[in-house]
Amino acid sequence: MELTLMLCLPRDAETAHVTRDVLDAALKVLGCTPGTRSDIALALGEACANVIQHAHPGDEYEVRIHIIDRRCVIEVVDTGHGFDAITLEQAARSPEATAEHGRGLQIINALADNLQIANRRVQGAIVRFEIPLQWEAESAGSHLTTGIETPV
C-alpha cells in the first residue's frame, strides 16, 4: 500500500491544525492505532510550528506525507529562503530548563525515526522524519500492507 498527500498552505498558525486533521482522518480510515495517530499529530504539529515561526518570510509552506506499508514519512518544507544559521544552531542544542520555547525538534526526535533538517538557501528548508505505523487488527491498513519496507 502507498498513499501520498501533499498540502500547500499559507504560512499561518491556523494551518497547522488542518495538516494534523487531514492526516489523522486518513490514518483513522486505514485503521492506524490511536496512540500512533496521536504521536504523528504531535510531531507534525511541531514541524509545522517550526516552519511557521522560524523560517524566513514566505507566502506558503508544503507538507508532504508518504504512507508506505508500515511507515509514515513526513516532510514539512519552507518554500522561502530556509532557516537562518542561528535557528539551525539552536536546534542542535537543548533549550534551557526554564525556556518556554525551543523543544519542538526534541519532541519530534523523541517520537520519530530519522529526523533530518536540510537547509536549501534558495529553495527553503525541509524538516523530514519517519514514524512506524501500527494498525488495528483486521483494519484496512493491516490488510493492505505487505510488511515490506519501501524506501521513499
C-alpha positions in Angstrom: 0.0 0.0 0.0 1.2 3.5 -0.8 -0.6 6.8 -0.1 0.8 10.2 -0.8 -0.7 13.5 0.3 0.6 17.0 -0.3 -0.7 20.2 1.2 0.4 23.7 0.1 -0.7 26.1 2.8 -0.3 29.7 3.7 2.3 30.3 6.4 -0.2 30.9 9.2 -0.5 29.4 12.6 -4.1 28.4 11.9 -3.0 26.0 9.2 -1.1 23.6 11.5 -4.3 22.0 12.7 -5.5 21.5 9.1 -2.5 19.3 8.3 -2.9 17.3 11.6 -6.7 16.8 10.9 -6.2 15.7 7.3 -3.5 13.2 8.1 -5.4 11.9 11.2 -8.5 11.4 9.1 -6.6 9.3 6.5 -4.9 7.3 9.2 -8.1 6.7 11.1 -9.9 5.4 8.0 -7.0 3.0 7.4 -7.1 1.8 11.0 -4.0 3.2 12.5 -3.9 2.8 16.3 -4.9 5.9 18.3 -1.6 6.1 20.1 0.3 6.1 16.8 -2.0 8.8 15.4 -1.5 10.9 18.4 2.3 10.7 18.2 2.1 11.6 14.5 -0.2 14.6 15.1 2.1 15.9 17.8 5.3 15.6 15.7 3.6 17.0 12.6 2.2 20.0 14.6 5.7 20.7 16.0 7.2 20.6 12.5 4.6 22.9 11.1 5.0 25.3 14.0 8.8 25.3 13.4 8.4 26.4 9.8 5.7 28.9 10.6 7.7 30.5 13.4 11.3 30.2 12.3 11.6 30.2 8.6 12.3 33.3 6.6 9.2 35.1 5.4 7.4 33.4 2.5 3.9 33.0 1.4 3.4 29.3 1.9 4.8 26.0 3.1 4.3 22.4 2.0 3.5 19.3 3.9 4.4 16.1 2.1 3.2 12.8 3.6 4.1 9.4 2.3 2.4 6.3 3.9 4.1 3.2 2.7 3.0 0.0 4.3 4.1 0.4 7.9 5.8 3.8 7.8 4.7 7.4 7.6 7.3 9.7 6.1 6.6 13.4 6.7 8.3 16.4 5.1 7.5 19.9 6.1 9.0 22.3 3.5 9.5 26.1 3.9 9.2 27.4 0.3 11.1 30.6 1.2 14.8 31.0 1.9 15.1 28.4 4.6 16.1 28.7 8.2 18.8 31.1 9.3 22.1 29.8 10.7 21.1 30.8 14.3 17.9 28.7 14.1 19.9 25.6 12.9 22.5 26.1 15.7 19.7 26.4 18.3 18.1 23.3 17.0 21.2 21.3 17.7 21.2 22.5 21.4 18.8 21.6 24.1 16.8 24.6 25.4 17.3 26.0 28.9 15.3 24.1 31.5 13.1 27.2 32.1 12.7 28.1 28.4 9.1 28.4 27.1 10.0 27.6 23.5 12.6 25.6 21.6 11.6 22.0 22.3 9.8 21.2 19.0 12.7 19.4 17.3 13.5 17.5 20.5 9.8 16.4 20.7 9.9 15.2 17.1 13.2 13.4 17.6 11.7 11.6 20.7 8.6 10.4 18.7 10.1 9.7 15.3 12.9 8.0 13.5 15.4 9.5 11.2 14.8 13.2 11.9 16.6 15.3 9.3 16.8 19.1 8.8 18.0 20.2 5.4 18.6 23.9 4.7 18.4 24.8 1.0 19.1 28.5 0.9 17.2 29.3 -2.3 14.5 26.6 -2.2 13.7 26.6 1.5 14.3 24.2 4.4 13.0 20.7 4.9 12.2 19.0 8.2 11.8 15.3 7.5 11.0 12.4 9.8 9.5 8.9 9.8 7.2 7.2 12.2 6.4 3.5 12.2 2.7 2.7 11.8 0.8 0.3 13.9 -2.5 -1.0 12.6 -5.6 -2.1 14.4 -6.3 -5.8 14.0 -8.4 -6.5 10.9 -8.2 -2.9 9.7 -7.8 -1.8 6.1 -4.2 -0.8 6.8 -3.4 -4.2 8.2 -4.9 -6.0 5.2 -3.3 -3.6 2.6 0.3 -3.7 3.9 2.7 -6.2 2.6 5.1 -5.9 5.6 7.9 -4.9 3.2 9.5 -1.6 4.0 9.8 0.5 0.8 12.2 3.5 0.9 10.9 6.9 -0.1 
